[in-house]
Amino acid sequence: MPDHTVAVNLLMDWLGEKFKHGELAAVGHRVVHGGPKYWEPQLITPKMIAALHQLSPFDPEHLPEEILLTEAFHRRFSGLRQFACFDTAFHHDLPRVAQLLPIPRRYFAKGVRRYGFHGLSCEFLIHELQRRAGVKAAKGRVILAHLGNGASITAVHGGKSMDTTMSFTPTAGLVMSTRTGDLDPGLGWYLSQVEKVSAQKFHHMINHKSGLLGISETSPDTRELLRREKKDVRAADALAIFCYQIKKYLCAMAGALGGLDTLVFAGGIGENDAVLRGRICAGLEFLGIKLDPKRNAAGADVISIKNSKVTVHAIRTDEEWIIAKTVLALLKSKK
């Protein structure tokens, strides 16, 4: 597709026939940021849209486009119900110590806190872990490593989020394809003074020009970097930093949980890249993580050795399934 507008128009043309024949009851939207007000999935109303417009500075990379999509659906299908499923919802009840950011306290009252993201993925992974391994495993000390274009690690206990690497925005935490992850905040001031980088250019740089792309100077795609690493030190550096940071945060999240029972790899990289899973887990035997090389290479459901203290899974996440399940439940409740 040349751009999002063309893609949306094609989608709505296809849905138009479904709507005409009564085969489309509702639309569910993944809304990345719900801010301090919205976390429960609910019907999208004009009041909510107005509030989300006000929240756009919380997440300028996602919210404006998501709002435009809901408005486009409303113009095309005015009688169609639309529901918002918030990616921050899973982390809404983070422990207070994990919510608070170490800046002047008055900003917390204005909604500046750790929100966490990839919540729909986390919800699915805990549901799927329970289906595969039972309630005890899903309620235990679990780390969810959602590794893809965006990457985050979440500590879960009792089925609830205890801490997560993304923070006020999805830019925080791990180094990602084009996002920096955690960064010395003083760098913004330095670049503004020495390189005359404006706030807008700095925002664009840390979201679109950094991460694996920035380090390698060639590609944000780990598959391409793996192909190049033996002949290109920049590609090797990018992969080394990626694996190192994940390893470091796995240890941090295990500390937050007071131990670890289960590790789940998910996301495009976590689900599919056995080489990087192996590199990430190498040296973590002291945590009880021991991969089975054959199972890992085969992409088995359980990729740890039989007697590993920590059970390691590779699970294909399904945020769309969670959205569909949620919207169906909301429709039934309305009836």
C-alpha positions in Angstrom: 0.0 0.0 0.0 1.3 3.5 -0.9 0.1 5.0 2.4 -2.4 4.6 5.3 -5.1 6.5 3.6 -5.3 4.1 0.7 -5.2 1.1 3.1 -8.0 2.5 5.2 -10.2 3.3 2.2 -9.7 -0.3 0.8 -10.6 -1.7 4.2 -13.7 0.4 4.5 -14.8 -0.5 0.9 -14.6 -4.2 1.9 -16.4 -3.6 5.2 -19.0 -1.6 3.5 -20.5 -4.7 1.9 -20.4 -6.5 5.3 -22.2 -3.5 6.9 -24.8 -3.3 4.1 -25.8 -7.0 4.7 -25.8 -6.7 8.5 -22.7 -8.8 8.9 -20.7 -6.1 10.8 -21.9 -5.4 14.3 -19.0 -3.3 15.7 -15.4 -2.2 15.2 -12.7 -2.6 17.9 -9.8 -0.2 17.9 -6.4 -0.6 19.6 -5.8 2.7 21.2 -2.2 2.9 22.4 -2.6 5.5 25.2 -5.6 6.1 27.4 -3.9 8.6 29.7 -5.1 8.8 33.4 -8.8 8.7 32.4 -9.3 5.7 30.1 -8.3 2.2 30.7 -11.4 0.1 30.6 -12.5 -1.0 27.1 -15.6 1.0 26.2 -17.8 2.5 23.6 -16.2 5.4 21.7 -18.3 8.5 22.1 -17.8 12.2 20.9 -16.9 13.0 24.5 -14.1 10.4 24.5 -12.8 11.6 21.1 -12.6 15.2 22.5 -10.8 13.9 25.5 -8.3 11.9 23.4 -7.6 15.0 21.3 -6.5 16.6 24.6 -4.4 13.6 25.4 -2.5 13.7 22.1 0.6 15.3 23.6 0.9 12.1 25.8 1.5 10.1 22.7 1.9 12.2 19.5 3.3 9.1 17.6 0.0 7.1 17.8 -3.0 9.0 19.2 -3.6 11.5 16.4 -3.7 8.8 13.7 -5.9 6.5 15.9 -8.4 9.3 16.4 -8.5 10.0 12.7 -9.3 6.4 12.0 -12.3 6.4 14.4 -13.5 9.6 12.8 -13.2 8.1 9.3 -15.3 5.1 10.4 -17.9 7.3 11.9 -18.2 9.3 8.7 -18.5 6.2 6.6 -20.7 4.1 8.9 -22.5 6.6 11.2 -24.6 3.9 12.8 -21.8 1.5 13.6 -20.6 1.1 17.2 -16.9 1.5 17.8 -15.1 0.4 20.9 -11.7 1.4 22.2 -9.3 -1.2 23.8 -6.5 0.6 25.5 -2.9 -0.7 25.3 -2.2 0.9 28.7 -5.0 -0.9 30.5 -3.1 -4.0 31.6 -0.6 -1.8 33.5 -3.2 0.6 35.0 -2.9 -0.8 38.5 0.9 -0.9 38.6 2.3 -0.7 42.2 2.7 2.9 43.2 6.5 2.5 43.4 6.5 1.5 39.7 4.1 4.3 38.6 6.0 7.3 40.1 8.6 9.1 38.0 11.4 10.9 39.9 10.4 14.4 38.8 8.6 17.2 40.8 5.6 15.6 42.4 3.1 18.1 41.0 3.3 16.5 37.6 2.0 13.2 38.9 -1.3 14.9 39.6 -1.4 16.0 35.9 -1.1 12.4 34.8 2.7 12.1 34.3 3.5 8.6 35.4 4.6 5.3 34.1 1.8 3.9 32.0 3.3 0.9 30.2 2.3 -0.4 26.8 1.9 -3.7 24.9 -0.9 -4.3 27.3 -3.2 -6.2 24.9 -0.3 -8.5 24.0 0.4 -9.0 27.8 -3.3 -9.9 28.3 -3.2 -12.4 25.5 0.0 -14.0 26.7 -1.2 -14.5 30.2 -4.4 -16.0 28.9 -2.5 -18.3 26.5 0.0 -19.3 29.2 -2.9 -20.4 31.5 -4.3 -22.4 28.6 -1.0 -24.2 28.0 0.5 -24.5 31.4 -2.3 -24.0 33.8 -3.5 -21.5 36.4 -0.5 -22.0 38.7 1.9 -21.0 36.0 -0.1 -18.0 34.9 -0.5 -16.7 38.5 3.2 -17.2 39.2 6.2 -15.0 38.7 6.2 -14.4 35.0 8.3 -12.1 32.7 6.8 -11.3 29.3 9.4 -10.3 26.7 7.5 -8.7 23.8 10.2 -8.2 21.3 9.4 -6.7 17.9 9.6 -3.3 16.2 8.6 -2.0 19.5 10.0 -3.9 22.5 9.1 -4.1 26.1 9.6 -6.4 29.1 6.9 -6.8 31.7 7.0 -8.4 35.2 3.7 -10.1 36.1 2.6 -11.8 39.4 -0.8 -13.1 40.2 -1.8 -12.2 36.6 -1.2 -8.5 37.2 1.5 -6.2 35.9 4.1 -5.4 38.6 6.6 -3.3 36.4 7.3 -2.7 32.8 10.1 -1.1 30.8 8.0 1.3 28.7 7.0 4.4 30.7 5.1 7.6 30.1 5.5 7.0 26.4 6.5 3.8 24.3 9.9 5.4 23.6 11.3 4.3 27.0 12.9 1.1 28.1 14.7 -1.3 25.7 16.5 -0.2 22.6 14.1 -0.8 19.7 14.1 -0.8 15.9 14.1 3.0 15.6 13.5 4.1 19.2 16.2 4.8 21.7 14.7 3.3 24.8 16.0 4.7 28.0 18.3 7.7 27.5 20.2 10.2 29.6 17.7 13.1 29.8 20.7 15.5 29.7 21.3 14.5 26.1 18.4 16.6 25.0 19.9 19.8 26.5 23.4 18.9 25.1 22.2 18.5 21.6 20.1 21.7 21.8 23.1 23.7 22.9 25.9 22.1 20.8 24.1 20.8 17.7 21.1 23.3 17.8 18.7 20.4 17.7 15.1 21.6 18.3 12.7 19.8 20.5 10.7 18.6 17.5 13.9 17.3 15.8 15.0 15.6 19.0 11.6 13.9 19.3 11.8 12.7 15.7 15.3 11.4 16.2 14.7 9.4 19.3 11.5 7.8 17.8 12.5 7.3 14.1 16.2 7.6 13.6 17.7 5.8 16.6 17.7 2.3 18.1 19.0 -0.4 15.9 18.8 1.8 12.8 20.8 4.6 14.5 23.5 2.3 15.8 23.9 0.2 12.6 23.3 3.1 10.2 21.9 0.5 7.8 18.7 -1.2 9.0 16.2 -1.5 11.9 15.5 -5.1 11.0 17.3 -7.8 13.1 17.2 -10.3 10.2 19.2 -7.9 8.0 21.6 -7.1 10.9 22.2 -10.8 11.4 23.1 -11.2 7.8 25.5 -8.3 8.0 27.1 -8.7 11.4 30.1 -10.8 10.4 31.3 -8.1 7.9 29.9 -5.0 9.4 30.8 -4.0 13.0 28.0 -1.5 13.1 25.4 -4.3 12.7 27.2 -6.5 15.2 27.2 -3.6 17.7 23.4 -3.0 17.2 22.6 -6.7 17.9 25.0 -6.8 20.9 23.4 -3.8 22.5 19.9 -5.2 21.8 20.6 -8.5 23.5 22.6 -7.0 26.3 19.8 -4.6 27.3 17.2 -7.3 27.2 19.4 -9.5 29.3 19.9 -6.6 31.8 16.2 -5.8 32.0 15.3 -9.5 32.5 17.5 -9.5 35.6 15.9 -6.3 36.8 12.4 -7.6 36.4 13.3 -10.9 38.1 14.5 -8.7 41.0 11.2 -6.8 41.0 9.4 -10.2 41.3 11.7 -11.7 43.9 12.5 -14.6 41.6 11.2 -16.1 38.3 9.1 -19.1 37.4 8.3 -18.5 33.7 9.8 -16.4 30.8 7.7 -15.8 27.7 9.2 -14.6 24.4 6.7 -13.0 22.0 6.5 -10.4 19.3 8.0 -10.7 15.8 11.6 -11.2 17.1 10.7 -13.1 20.3 8.5 -15.5 18.5 10.6 -16.2 15.5 14.3 -15.6 16.1 15.9 -18.6 17.8 19.4 -17.1 17.4 18.6 -13.9 19.4 16.6 -15.9 22.0 19.7 -18.0 22.5 22.0 -15.0 22.8 19.7 -13.3 25.3 19.4 -16.3 27.5 23.1 -17.2 27.4 24.7 -16.4 30.8 21.3 -16.3 32.6 21.7 -19.8 34.1 22.1 -18.2 37.5 18.4 -17.1 37.2 17.4 -20.7 36.4 17.1 -20.1 32.6 18.4 -22.9 30.5 17.4 -23.3 26.9 17.2 -26.5 25.0 19.1 -25.7 21.7 17.0 -28.1 19.7 13.7 -27.0 21.0 14.7 -23.4 20.6 15.8 -23.9 17.0 12.5 -25.7 16.3 10.4 -22.9 17.9 8.7 -25.3 20.2 6.1 -24.1 22.7 8.5 -24.8 25.5 12.1 -24.0 24.6 13.8 -24.6 28.0 15.4 -27.9 29.0 13.2 -30.4 30.8 14.5 -29.7 34.3 15.0 -25.9 33.9 14.1 -24.0 37.1 12.5 -21.4 34.8 10.2 -22.6 32.1 10.7 -20.6 28.9 8.0 -20.4 26.2 7.9 -18.9 22.7 4.3 -17.8 22.1 2.8 -16.1 19.1 0.9 -13.1 20.5 -2.5 -12.1 19.2 -3.7 -8.6 20.2 -6.5 -8.8 17.6 -8.0 -11.8 19.3 -8.1 -9.9 22.6 -9.8 -7.0 20.9 -12.4 -9.2 19.2 -13.0 -11.1 22.5 -13.4 -7.8 24.4 -15.7 -6.2 21.8 -17.9 -9.3 21.7 -18.2 -9.3 25.5 -19.1 -5.6 25.4 -21.8 -6.2 22.8 -23.3 -9.0 24.9 -23.3 -6.8 28.0 -25.1 -4.0 26.1 -27.8 -6.5 25.0 
